[in-house]
């Protein structure tokens, strides 16, 4: 299993980029780069945050509302994308 596949599996399991960085002993910027590659390949989808994005957000069922302002990025795993 390649590094990208392992990163994808960890993301699927809900691991943070900090955890992935620590597990692989690589900088956060490298993990972010791998996430961008996985996004460009269609394995991940970036979910825009903000008031208009709340209805599409996969976390809306557990989010207390618009009082929380998330400053990062949220990626959603695309389960229907076939992995080799």
PDB file of N, CA, C and O in Angstrom:
ATOM      1  N   UNK A   1       0.841  -1.173   0.000  1.00  0.00           N
ATOM      2  CA  UNK A   1       0.000   0.000   0.000  1.00  0.00           C
ATOM      3  C   UNK A   1       0.884   1.233   0.000  1.00  0.00           C
ATOM      4  O   UNK A   1       1.797   1.348   0.818  1.00  0.00           O
ATOM      5  N   UNK A   2       0.615   2.157  -0.919  1.00  0.00           N
ATOM      6  CA  UNK A   2       1.404   3.370  -1.021  1.00  0.00           C
ATOM      7  C   UNK A   2       1.047   4.394   0.040  1.00  0.00           C
ATOM      8  O   UNK A   2       0.050   4.260   0.750  1.00  0.00           O
ATOM      9  N   UNK A   3       1.874   5.411   0.133  1.00  0.00           N
ATOM     10  CA  UNK A   3       1.683   6.438   1.156  1.00  0.00           C
ATOM     11  C   UNK A   3       0.346   7.162   0.976  1.00  0.00           C
ATOM     12  O   UNK A   3      -0.348   7.422   1.959  1.00  0.00           O
ATOM     13  N   UNK A   4      -0.025   7.492  -0.277  1.00  0.00           N
ATOM     14  CA  UNK A   4      -1.304   8.166  -0.506  1.00  0.00           C
ATOM     15  C   UNK A   4      -2.479   7.295  -0.071  1.00  0.00           C
ATOM     16  O   UNK A   4      -3.443   7.790   0.514  1.00  0.00           O
ATOM     17  N   UNK A   5      -2.395   6.014  -0.354  1.00  0.00           N
ATOM     18  CA  UNK A   5      -3.470   5.103   0.055  1.00  0.00           C
ATOM     19  C   UNK A   5      -3.567   5.009   1.570  1.00  0.00           C
ATOM     20  O   UNK A   5      -4.665   4.947   2.124  1.00  0.00           O
ATOM     21  N   UNK A   6      -2.421   4.999   2.239  1.00  0.00           N
ATOM     22  CA  UNK A   6      -2.438   4.936   3.703  1.00  0.00           C
ATOM     23  C   UNK A   6      -3.014   6.219   4.297  1.00  0.00           C
ATOM     24  O   UNK A   6      -3.765   6.177   5.272  1.00  0.00           O
ATOM     25  N   UNK A   7      -2.655   7.369   3.698  1.00  0.00           N
ATOM     26  CA  UNK A   7      -3.200   8.644   4.161  1.00  0.00           C
ATOM     27  C   UNK A   7      -4.713   8.664   3.957  1.00  0.00           C
ATOM     28  O   UNK A   7      -5.452   9.095   4.842  1.00  0.00           O
ATOM     29  N   UNK A   8      -5.177   8.203   2.800  1.00  0.00           N
ATOM     30  CA  UNK A   8      -6.608   8.154   2.523  1.00  0.00           C
ATOM     31  C   UNK A   8      -7.331   7.275   3.535  1.00  0.00           C
ATOM     32  O   UNK A   8      -8.414   7.628   4.001  1.00  0.00           O
ATOM     33  N   UNK A   9      -6.747   6.147   3.874  1.00  0.00           N
ATOM     34  CA  UNK A   9      -7.363   5.245   4.848  1.00  0.00           C
ATOM     35  C   UNK A   9      -7.449   5.916   6.219  1.00  0.00           C
ATOM     36  O   UNK A   9      -8.463   5.787   6.905  1.00  0.00           O
ATOM     37  N   UNK A  10      -6.402   6.628   6.622  1.00  0.00           N
ATOM     38  CA  UNK A  10      -6.410   7.319   7.911  1.00  0.00           C
ATOM     39  C   UNK A  10      -7.448   8.437   7.936  1.00  0.00           C
ATOM     40  O   UNK A  10      -8.109   8.656   8.951  1.00  0.00           O
ATOM     41  N   UNK A  11      -7.588   9.143   6.811  1.00  0.00           N
ATOM     42  CA  UNK A  11      -8.612  10.189   6.721  1.00  0.00           C
ATOM     43  C   UNK A  11      -9.991   9.557   6.826  1.00  0.00           C
ATOM     44  O   UNK A  11     -10.872  10.078   7.510  1.00  0.00           O
ATOM     45  N   UNK A  12     -10.173   8.439   6.150  1.00  0.00           N
ATOM     46  CA  UNK A  12     -11.444   7.717   6.201  1.00  0.00           C
ATOM     47  C   UNK A  12     -11.780   7.301   7.634  1.00  0.00           C
ATOM     48  O   UNK A  12     -12.949   7.278   8.019  1.00  0.00           O
ATOM     49  N   UNK A  13     -10.768   6.979   8.408  1.00  0.00           N
ATOM     50  CA  UNK A  13     -10.950   6.589   9.810  1.00  0.00           C
ATOM     51  C   UNK A  13     -11.175   7.795  10.722  1.00  0.00           C
ATOM     52  O   UNK A  13     -11.455   7.634  11.909  1.00  0.00           O
ATOM     53  N   UNK A  14     -11.053   9.007  10.164  1.00  0.00           N
ATOM     54  CA  UNK A  14     -11.299  10.212  10.944  1.00  0.00           C
ATOM     55  C   UNK A  14     -10.069  10.803  11.603  1.00  0.00           C
ATOM     56  O   UNK A  14     -10.190  11.652  12.486  1.00  0.00           O
ATOM     57  N   UNK A  15      -8.892  10.370  11.193  1.00  0.00           N
ATOM     58  CA  UNK A  15      -7.653  10.890  11.784  1.00  0.00           C
ATOM     59  C   UNK A  15      -7.386  12.307  11.298  1.00  0.00           C
ATOM     60  O   UNK A  15      -7.710  12.642  10.159  1.00  0.00           O
ATOM     61  N   UNK A  16      -6.808  13.126  12.136  1.00  0.00           N
ATOM     62  CA  UNK A  16      -6.490  14.515  11.783  1.00  0.00           C
ATOM     63  C   UNK A  16      -5.170  14.572  11.017  1.00  0.00           C
ATOM     64  O   UNK A  16      -4.391  13.618  11.026  1.00  0.00           O
ATOM     65  N   UNK A  17      -4.929  15.714  10.348  1.00  0.00           N
ATOM     66  CA  UNK A  17      -3.660  15.841   9.622  1.00  0.00           C
ATOM     67  C   UNK A  17      -2.494  15.882  10.596  1.00  0.00           C
ATOM     68  O   UNK A  17      -1.383  15.478  10.253  1.00  0.00           O
ATOM     69  N   UNK A  18      -2.740  16.365  11.805  1.00  0.00           N
ATOM     70  CA  UNK A  18      -1.683  16.359  12.823  1.00  0.00           C
ATOM     71  C   UNK A  18      -1.306  14.929  13.187  1.00  0.00           C
ATOM     72  O   UNK A  18      -0.124  14.605  13.302  1.00  0.00           O
ATOM     73  N   UNK A  19      -2.309  14.072  13.368  1.00  0.00           N
ATOM     74  CA  UNK A  19      -2.050  12.657  13.664  1.00  0.00           C
ATOM     75  C   UNK A  19      -1.290  11.995  12.519  1.00  0.00           C
ATOM     76  O   UNK A  19      -0.333  11.255  12.745  1.00  0.00           O
ATOM     77  N   UNK A  20      -1.723  12.266  11.292  1.00  0.00           N
ATOM     78  CA  UNK A  20      -1.084  11.664  10.120  1.00  0.00           C
ATOM     79  C   UNK A  20       0.364  12.126  10.016  1.00  0.00           C
ATOM     80  O   UNK A  20       1.262  11.330   9.742  1.00  0.00           O
ATOM     81  N   UNK A  21       0.580  13.415  10.235  1.00  0.00           N
ATOM     82  CA  UNK A  21       1.937  13.971  10.199  1.00  0.00           C
ATOM     83  C   UNK A  21       2.828  13.281  11.224  1.00  0.00           C
ATOM     84  O   UNK A  21       3.969  12.925  10.929  1.00  0.00           O
ATOM     85  N   UNK A  22       2.305  13.096  12.415  1.00  0.00           N
ATOM     86  CA  UNK A  22       3.064  12.453  13.495  1.00  0.00           C
ATOM     87  C   UNK A  22       3.320  10.970  13.169  1.00  0.00           C
ATOM     88  O   UNK A  22       4.429  10.474  13.370  1.00  0.00           O
ATOM     89  N   UNK A  23       2.291  10.264  12.664  1.00  0.00           N
ATOM     90  CA  UNK A  23       2.430   8.843  12.340  1.00  0.00           C
ATOM     91  C   UNK A  23       3.492   8.588  11.273  1.00  0.00           C
ATOM     92  O   UNK A  23       4.263   7.633  11.362  1.00  0.00           O
ATOM     93  N   UNK A  24       3.518   9.460  10.263  1.00  0.00           N
ATOM     94  CA  UNK A  24       4.477   9.292   9.165  1.00  0.00           C
ATOM     95  C   UNK A  24       5.792  10.023   9.407  1.00  0.00           C
ATOM     96  O   UNK A  24       6.751   9.865   8.651  1.00  0.00           O
ATOM     97  N   UNK A  25       5.827  10.839  10.489  1.00  0.00           N
ATOM     98  CA  UNK A  25       7.006  11.644  10.801  1.00  0.00           C
ATOM     99  C   UNK A  25       7.381  12.549   9.625  1.00  0.00           C
ATOM    100  O   UNK A  25       8.536  12.610   9.203  1.00  0.00           O
ATOM    101  N   UNK A  26       6.358  13.255   9.109  1.00  0.00           N
ATOM    102  CA  UNK A  26       6.552  14.194   8.002  1.00  0.00           C
ATOM    103  C   UNK A  26       5.891  15.518   8.374  1.00  0.00           C
ATOM    104  O   UNK A  26       5.006  15.552   9.229  1.00  0.00           O
ATOM    105  N   UNK A  27       6.320  16.617   7.731  1.00  0.00           N
ATOM    106  CA  UNK A  27       5.738  17.929   8.052  1.00  0.00           C
ATOM    107  C   UNK A  27       4.251  18.009   7.661  1.00  0.00           C
ATOM    108  O   UNK A  27       3.797  17.319   6.749  1.00  0.00           O
ATOM    109  N   UNK A  28       3.512  18.866   8.373  1.00  0.00           N
ATOM    110  CA  UNK A  28       2.106  19.086   8.058  1.00  0.00           C
ATOM    111  C   UNK A  28       1.920  19.515   6.610  1.00  0.00           C
ATOM    112  O   UNK A  28       0.951  19.119   5.963  1.00  0.00           O
ATOM    113  N   UNK A  29       2.841  20.320   6.102  1.00  0.00           N
ATOM    114  CA  UNK A  29       2.724  20.805   4.721  1.00  0.00           C
ATOM    115  C   UNK A  29       2.738  19.654   3.720  1.00  0.00           C
ATOM    116  O   UNK A  29       2.079  19.727   2.683  1.00  0.00           O
ATOM    117  N   UNK A  30       3.479  18.601   4.021  1.00  0.00           N
ATOM    118  CA  UNK A  30       3.507  17.434   3.132  1.00  0.00           C
ATOM    119  C   UNK A  30       2.178  16.679   3.175  1.00  0.00           C
ATOM    120  O   UNK A  30       1.691  16.211   2.146  1.00  0.00           O
ATOM    121  N   UNK A  31       1.600  16.565   4.362  1.00  0.00           N
ATOM    122  CA  UNK A  31       0.290  15.923   4.492  1.00  0.00           C
ATOM    123  C   UNK A  31      -0.753  16.741   3.738  1.00  0.00           C
ATOM    124  O   UNK A  31      -1.587  16.184   3.024  1.00  0.00           O
ATOM    125  N   UNK A  32      -0.705  18.062   3.897  1.00  0.00           N
ATOM    126  CA  UNK A  32      -1.638  18.930   3.181  1.00  0.00           C
ATOM    127  C   UNK A  32      -1.475  18.769   1.674  1.00  0.00           C
ATOM    128  O   UNK A  32      -2.462  18.783   0.938  1.00  0.00           O
ATOM    129  N   UNK A  33      -0.242  18.617   1.212  1.00  0.00           N
ATOM    130  CA  UNK A  33       0.015  18.391  -0.211  1.00  0.00           C
ATOM    131  C   UNK A  33      -0.586  17.070  -0.680  1.00  0.00           C
ATOM    132  O   UNK A  33      -1.156  17.002  -1.769  1.00  0.00           O
ATOM    133  N   UNK A  34      -0.465  16.025   0.126  1.00  0.00           N
ATOM    134  CA  UNK A  34      -1.052  14.726  -0.234  1.00  0.00           C
ATOM    135  C   UNK A  34      -2.577  14.818  -0.271  1.00  0.00           C
ATOM    136  O   UNK A  34      -3.221  14.198  -1.117  1.00  0.00           O
ATOM    137  N   UNK A  35      -3.149  15.594   0.650  1.00  0.00           N
ATOM    138  CA  UNK A  35      -4.598  15.779   0.659  1.00  0.00           C
ATOM    139  C   UNK A  35      -5.040  16.493  -0.619  1.00  0.00           C
ATOM    140  O   UNK A  35      -6.062  16.137  -1.205  1.00  0.00           O
ATOM    141  N   UNK A  36      -4.281  17.489  -1.047  1.00  0.00           N
ATOM    142  CA  UNK A  36      -4.614  18.185  -2.293  1.00  0.00           C
ATOM    143  C   UNK A  36      -4.522  17.241  -3.496  1.00  0.00           C
ATOM    144  O   UNK A  36      -5.340  17.325  -4.412  1.00  0.00           O
ATOM    145  N   UNK A  37      -3.543  16.358  -3.496  1.00  0.00           N
ATOM    146  CA  UNK A  37      -3.421  15.363  -4.570  1.00  0.00           C
ATOM    147  C   UNK A  37      -4.629  14.442  -4.558  1.00  0.00           C
ATOM    148  O   UNK A  37      -5.211  14.172  -5.609  1.00  0.00           O
ATOM    149  N   UNK A  38      -5.012  13.958  -3.384  1.00  0.00           N
ATOM    150  CA  UNK A  38      -6.182  13.079  -3.265  1.00  0.00           C
ATOM    151  C   UNK A  38      -7.456  13.800  -3.689  1.00  0.00           C
ATOM    152  O   UNK A  38      -8.357  13.191  -4.266  1.00  0.00           O
ATOM    153  N   UNK A  39      -7.528  15.095  -3.403  1.00  0.00           N
ATOM    154  CA  UNK A  39      -8.680  15.894  -3.843  1.00  0.00           C
ATOM    155  C   UNK A  39      -8.704  15.986  -5.365  1.00  0.00           C
ATOM    156  O   UNK A  39      -9.757  15.821  -5.981  1.00  0.00           O
ATOM    157  N   UNK A  40      -7.549  16.248  -5.973  1.00  0.00           N
ATOM    158  CA  UNK A  40      -7.495  16.373  -7.439  1.00  0.00           C
ATOM    159  C   UNK A  40      -7.804  15.051  -8.133  1.00  0.00           C
ATOM    160  O   UNK A  40      -8.252  15.043  -9.280  1.00  0.00           O
ATOM    161  N   UNK A  41      -7.569  13.937  -7.450  1.00  0.00           N
ATOM    162  CA  UNK A  41      -7.864  12.618  -8.006  1.00  0.00           C
ATOM    163  C   UNK A  41      -9.321  12.211  -7.773  1.00  0.00           C
ATOM    164  O   UNK A  41      -9.763  11.170  -8.259  1.00  0.00           O
ATOM    165  N   UNK A  42     -10.065  13.036  -7.026  1.00  0.00           N
ATOM    166  CA  UNK A  42     -11.477  12.761  -6.785  1.00  0.00           C
ATOM    167  C   UNK A  42     -11.770  11.906  -5.568  1.00  0.00           C
ATOM    168  O   UNK A  42     -12.915  11.502  -5.364  1.00  0.00           O
ATOM    169  N   UNK A  43     -10.763  11.620  -4.753  1.00  0.00           N
ATOM    170  CA  UNK A  43     -10.982  10.803  -3.555  1.00  0.00           C
ATOM    171  C   UNK A  43     -11.510  11.622  -2.386  1.00  0.00           C
ATOM    172  O   UNK A  43     -12.176  11.080  -1.504  1.00  0.00           O
ATOM    173  N   UNK A  44     -11.223  12.918  -2.367  1.00  0.00           N
ATOM    174  CA  UNK A  44     -11.678  13.807  -1.307  1.00  0.00           C
ATOM    175  C   UNK A  44     -12.355  15.015  -1.942  1.00  0.00           C
ATOM    176  O   UNK A  44     -12.062  15.384  -3.079  1.00  0.00           O
ATOM    177  N   UNK A  45     -13.256  15.615  -1.194  1.00  0.00           N
ATOM    178  CA  UNK A  45     -13.941  16.805  -1.657  1.00  0.00           C
ATOM    179  C   UNK A  45     -13.823  17.865  -0.577  1.00  0.00           C
ATOM    180  O   UNK A  45     -14.144  17.612   0.584  1.00  0.00           O
ATOM    181  N   UNK A  46     -13.366  19.045  -0.950  1.00  0.00           N
ATOM    182  CA  UNK A  46     -13.270  20.146  -0.007  1.00  0.00           C
ATOM    183  C   UNK A  46     -14.663  20.707   0.227  1.00  0.00           C
ATOM    184  O   UNK A  46     -15.383  21.015  -0.723  1.00  0.00           O
ATOM    185  N   UNK A  47     -15.041  20.837   1.489  1.00  0.00           N
ATOM    186  CA  UNK A  47     -16.324  21.424   1.866  1.00  0.00           C
ATOM    187  C   UNK A  47     -16.050  22.851   2.322  1.00  0.00           C
ATOM    188  O   UNK A  47     -15.345  23.068   3.308  1.00  0.00           O
ATOM    189  N   UNK A  48     -16.606  23.820   1.605  1.00  0.00           N
ATOM    190  CA  UNK A  48     -16.421  25.222   1.980  1.00  0.00           C
ATOM    191  C   UNK A  48     -17.202  25.493   3.255  1.00  0.00           C
ATOM    192  O   UNK A  48     -18.324  25.015   3.418  1.00  0.00           O
ATOM    193  N   UNK A  49     -16.605  26.260   4.157  1.00  0.00           N
ATOM    194  CA  UNK A  49     -17.282  26.602   5.395  1.00  0.00           C
ATOM    195  C   UNK A  49     -17.886  27.986   5.282  1.00  0.00           C
ATOM    196  O   UNK A  49     -17.491  28.769   4.418  1.00  0.00           O
ATOM    197  N   UNK A  50     -18.817  28.286   6.126  1.00  0.00           N
ATOM    198  CA  UNK A  50     -19.509  29.570   6.106  1.00  0.00           C
ATOM    199  C   UNK A  50     -21.003  29.343   6.173  1.00  0.00           C
ATOM    200  O   UNK A  50     -21.473  28.210   6.071  1.00  0.00           O
ATOM    201  N   UNK A  51     -21.742  30.413   6.344  1.00  0.00           N
ATOM    202  CA  UNK A  51     -23.188  30.315   6.522  1.00  0.00           C
ATOM    203  C   UNK A  51     -23.876  29.589   5.374  1.00  0.00           C
ATOM    204  O   UNK A  51     -24.762  28.770   5.617  1.00  0.00           O
ATOM    205  N   UNK A  52     -23.493  29.867   4.131  1.00  0.00           N
ATOM    206  CA  UNK A  52     -24.162  29.230   2.995  1.00  0.00           C
ATOM    207  C   UNK A  52     -23.780  27.760   2.853  1.00  0.00           C
ATOM    208  O   UNK A  52     -24.498  26.989   2.215  1.00  0.00           O
ATOM    209  N   UNK A  53     -22.671  27.375   3.438  1.00  0.00           N
ATOM    210  CA  UNK A  53     -22.204  25.993   3.327  1.00  0.00           C
ATOM    211  C   UNK A  53     -22.744  25.097   4.434  1.00  0.00           C
ATOM    212  O   UNK A  53     -22.558  23.881   4.384  1.00  0.00           O
ATOM    213  N   UNK A  54     -23.399  25.664   5.418  1.00  0.00           N
ATOM    214  CA  UNK A  54     -23.854  24.876   6.566  1.00  0.00           C
ATOM    215  C   UNK A  54     -24.790  23.738   6.169  1.00  0.00           C
ATOM    216  O   UNK A  54     -24.711  22.651   6.742  1.00  0.00           O
ATOM    217  N   UNK A  55     -25.660  23.964   5.214  1.00  0.00           N
ATOM    218  CA  UNK A  55     -26.597  22.919   4.808  1.00  0.00           C
ATOM    219  C   UNK A  55     -25.895  21.736   4.150  1.00  0.00           C
ATOM    220  O   UNK A  55     -26.393  20.613   4.230  1.00  0.00           O
ATOM    221  N   UNK A  56     -24.762  21.955   3.507  1.00  0.00           N
ATOM    222  CA  UNK A  56     -24.023  20.881   2.834  1.00  0.00           C
ATOM    223  C   UNK A  56     -22.986  20.225   3.736  1.00  0.00           C
ATOM    224  O   UNK A  56     -22.408  19.199   3.377  1.00  0.00           O
ATOM    225  N   UNK A  57     -22.754  20.804   4.888  1.00  0.00           N
ATOM    226  CA  UNK A  57     -21.685  20.340   5.772  1.00  0.00           C
ATOM    227  C   UNK A  57     -22.011  18.978   6.376  1.00  0.00           C
ATOM    228  O   UNK A  57     -23.109  18.783   6.897  1.00  0.00           O
ATOM    229  N   UNK A  58     -21.068  18.028   6.314  1.00  0.00           N
ATOM    230  CA  UNK A  58     -21.301  16.716   6.915  1.00  0.00           C
ATOM    231  C   UNK A  58     -21.352  16.752   8.442  1.00  0.00           C
ATOM    232  O   UNK A  58     -21.753  15.772   9.070  1.00  0.00           O
ATOM    233  N   UNK A  59     -20.956  17.860   9.035  1.00  0.00           N
ATOM    234  CA  UNK A  59     -20.956  17.980  10.500  1.00  0.00           C
ATOM    235  C   UNK A  59     -22.189  18.699  11.031  1.00  0.00           C
ATOM    236  O   UNK A  59     -22.294  18.923  12.237  1.00  0.00           O
ATOM    237  N   UNK A  60     -23.129  19.067  10.155  1.00  0.00           N
ATOM    238  CA  UNK A  60     -24.260  19.884  10.599  1.00  0.00           C
ATOM    239  C   UNK A  60     -25.100  19.210  11.683  1.00  0.00           C
ATOM    240  O   UNK A  60     -25.718  19.899  12.494  1.00  0.00           O
ATOM    241  N   UNK A  61     -25.133  17.882  11.712  1.00  0.00           N
ATOM    242  CA  UNK A  61     -25.939  17.195  12.719  1.00  0.00           C
ATOM    243  C   UNK A  61     -25.348  17.304  14.128  1.00  0.00           C
ATOM    244  O   UNK A  61     -26.055  17.103  15.115  1.00  0.00           O
ATOM    245  N   UNK A  62     -24.057  17.619  14.219  1.00  0.00           N
ATOM    246  CA  UNK A  62     -23.428  17.733  15.540  1.00  0.00           C
ATOM    247  C   UNK A  62     -22.951  19.150  15.844  1.00  0.00           C
ATOM    248  O   UNK A  62     -22.486  19.419  16.951  1.00  0.00           O
ATOM    249  N   UNK A  63     -23.060  20.049  14.884  1.00  0.00           N
ATOM    250  CA  UNK A  63     -22.585  21.420  15.056  1.00  0.00           C
ATOM    251  C   UNK A  63     -23.606  22.232  15.846  1.00  0.00           C
ATOM    252  O   UNK A  63     -24.801  22.176  15.554  1.00  0.00           O
ATOM    253  N   UNK A  64     -23.147  22.988  16.846  1.00  0.00           N
ATOM    254  CA  UNK A  64     -24.078  23.783  17.636  1.00  0.00           C
ATOM    255  C   UNK A  64     -24.599  25.020  16.911  1.00  0.00           C
ATOM    256  O   UNK A  64     -25.516  25.672  17.411  1.00  0.00           O
ATOM    257  N   UNK A  65     -24.052  25.360  15.767  1.00  0.00           N
ATOM    258  CA  UNK A  65     -24.579  26.491  15.014  1.00  0.00           C
ATOM    259  C   UNK A  65     -23.509  27.443  14.520  1.00  0.00           C
ATOM    260  O   UNK A  65     -22.314  27.152  14.571  1.00  0.00           O
ATOM    261  N   UNK A  66     -23.970  28.587  14.041  1.00  0.00           N
ATOM    262  CA  UNK A  66     -23.072  29.533  13.390  1.00  0.00           C
ATOM    263  C   UNK A  66     -22.190  30.307  14.365  1.00  0.00           C
ATOM    264  O   UNK A  66     -21.347  31.094  13.936  1.00  0.00           O
ATOM    265  N   UNK A  67     -22.367  30.100  15.649  1.00  0.00           N
ATOM    266  CA  UNK A  67     -21.527  30.810  16.616  1.00  0.00           C
ATOM    267  C   UNK A  67     -20.086  30.308  16.589  1.00  0.00           C
ATOM    268  O   UNK A  67     -19.179  30.986  17.074  1.00  0.00           O
ATOM    269  N   UNK A  68     -19.883  29.148  16.035  1.00  0.00           N
ATOM    270  CA  UNK A  68     -18.525  28.602  15.926  1.00  0.00           C
ATOM    271  C   UNK A  68     -17.996  28.916  14.534  1.00  0.00           C
ATOM    272  O   UNK A  68     -18.641  28.604  13.533  1.00  0.00           O
ATOM    273  N   UNK A  69     -16.838  29.524  14.476  1.00  0.00           N
ATOM    274  CA  UNK A  69     -16.211  29.868  13.199  1.00  0.00           C
ATOM    275  C   UNK A  69     -14.981  28.987  12.994  1.00  0.00           C
ATOM    276  O   UNK A  69     -13.950  29.182  13.637  1.00  0.00           O
ATOM    277  N   UNK A  70     -15.103  28.043  12.114  1.00  0.00           N
ATOM    278  CA  UNK A  70     -14.003  27.132  11.835  1.00  0.00           C
ATOM    279  C   UNK A  70     -13.031  27.828  10.896  1.00  0.00           C
ATOM    280  O   UNK A  70     -13.453  28.375   9.878  1.00  0.00           O
ATOM    281  N   UNK A  71     -11.760  27.822  11.208  1.00  0.00           N
ATOM    282  CA  UNK A  71     -10.753  28.528  10.425  1.00  0.00           C
ATOM    283  C   UNK A  71      -9.968  27.611   9.487  1.00  0.00           C
ATOM    284  O   UNK A  71      -9.136  28.083   8.712  1.00  0.00           O
ATOM    285  N   UNK A  72     -10.225  26.318   9.552  1.00  0.00           N
ATOM    286  CA  UNK A  72      -9.474  25.376   8.727  1.00  0.00           C
ATOM    287  C   UNK A  72     -10.256  24.941   7.512  1.00  0.00           C
ATOM    288  O   UNK A  72     -11.109  25.673   7.011  1.00  0.00           O
ATOM    289  N   UNK A  73      -9.965  23.759   7.047  1.00  0.00           N
ATOM    290  CA  UNK A  73     -10.636  23.175   5.899  1.00  0.00           C
ATOM    291  C   UNK A  73     -11.243  21.850   6.317  1.00  0.00           C
ATOM    292  O   UNK A  73     -10.683  21.137   7.150  1.00  0.00           O
ATOM    293  N   UNK A  74     -12.380  21.523   5.743  1.00  0.00           N
ATOM    294  CA  UNK A  74     -13.026  20.250   6.014  1.00  0.00           C
ATOM    295  C   UNK A  74     -13.053  19.464   4.719  1.00  0.00           C
ATOM    296  O   UNK A  74     -13.487  19.969   3.684  1.00  0.00           O
ATOM    297  N   UNK A  75     -12.589  18.234   4.781  1.00  0.00           N
ATOM    298  CA  UNK A  75     -12.629  17.358   3.623  1.00  0.00           C
ATOM    299  C   UNK A  75     -13.601  16.234   3.888  1.00  0.00           C
ATOM    300  O   UNK A  75     -13.685  15.709   4.999  1.00  0.00           O
ATOM    301  N   UNK A  76     -14.338  15.870   2.847  1.00  0.00           N
ATOM    302  CA  UNK A  76     -15.274  14.762   2.943  1.00  0.00           C
ATOM    303  C   UNK A  76     -14.746  13.623   2.095  1.00  0.00           C
ATOM    304  O   UNK A  76     -14.381  13.822   0.936  1.00  0.00           O
ATOM    305  N   UNK A  77     -14.704  12.444   2.662  1.00  0.00           N
ATOM    306  CA  UNK A  77     -14.254  11.256   1.941  1.00  0.00           C
ATOM    307  C   UNK A  77     -15.337  10.822   0.973  1.00  0.00           C
ATOM    308  O   UNK A  77     -16.502  10.727   1.358  1.00  0.00           O
ATOM    309  N   UNK A  78     -14.981  10.558  -0.267  1.00  0.00           N
ATOM    310  CA  UNK A  78     -15.934  10.089  -1.265  1.00  0.00           C
ATOM    311  C   UNK A  78     -15.882   8.564  -1.323  1.00  0.00           C
ATOM    312  O   UNK A  78     -14.986   7.981  -1.934  1.00  0.00           O
ATOM    313  N   UNK A  79     -16.844   7.943  -0.686  1.00  0.00           N
ATOM    314  CA  UNK A  79     -16.869   6.478  -0.581  1.00  0.00           C
ATOM    315  C   UNK A  79     -17.166   5.807  -1.904  1.00  0.00           C
ATOM    316  O   UNK A  79     -16.799   4.648  -2.097  1.00  0.00           O
ATOM    317  N   UNK A  80     -17.822   6.501  -2.825  1.00  0.00           N
ATOM    318  CA  UNK A  80     -18.176   5.877  -4.097  1.00  0.00           C
ATOM    319  C   UNK A  80     -17.036   5.844  -5.087  1.00  0.00           C
ATOM    320  O   UNK A  80     -17.177   5.235  -6.147  1.00  0.00           O
ATOM    321  N   UNK A  81     -15.915   6.471  -4.792  1.00  0.00           N
ATOM    322  CA  UNK A  81     -14.752   6.447  -5.676  1.00  0.00           C
ATOM    323  C   UNK A  81     -14.018   5.132  -5.465  1.00  0.00           C
ATOM    324  O   UNK A  81     -13.573   4.843  -4.354  1.00  0.00           O
ATOM    325  N   UNK A  82     -13.887   4.335  -6.513  1.00  0.00           N
ATOM    326  CA  UNK A  82     -13.245   3.020  -6.395  1.00  0.00           C
ATOM    327  C   UNK A  82     -11.758   3.177  -6.145  1.00  0.00           C
ATOM    328  O   UNK A  82     -11.076   3.928  -6.843  1.00  0.00           O
ATOM    329  N   UNK A  83     -11.256   2.462  -5.142  1.00  0.00           N
ATOM    330  CA  UNK A  83      -9.821   2.447  -4.859  1.00  0.00           C
ATOM    331  C   UNK A  83      -9.229   1.186  -5.458  1.00  0.00           C
ATOM    332  O   UNK A  83      -9.850   0.124  -5.465  1.00  0.00           O
ATOM    333  N   UNK A  84      -8.025   1.330  -5.955  1.00  0.00           N
ATOM    334  CA  UNK A  84      -7.341   0.180  -6.567  1.00  0.00           C
ATOM    335  C   UNK A  84      -6.498  -0.522  -5.550  1.00  0.00           C
ATOM    336  O   UNK A  84      -5.843  -1.515  -5.870  1.00  0.00           O
TER     337      UNK A  84
END
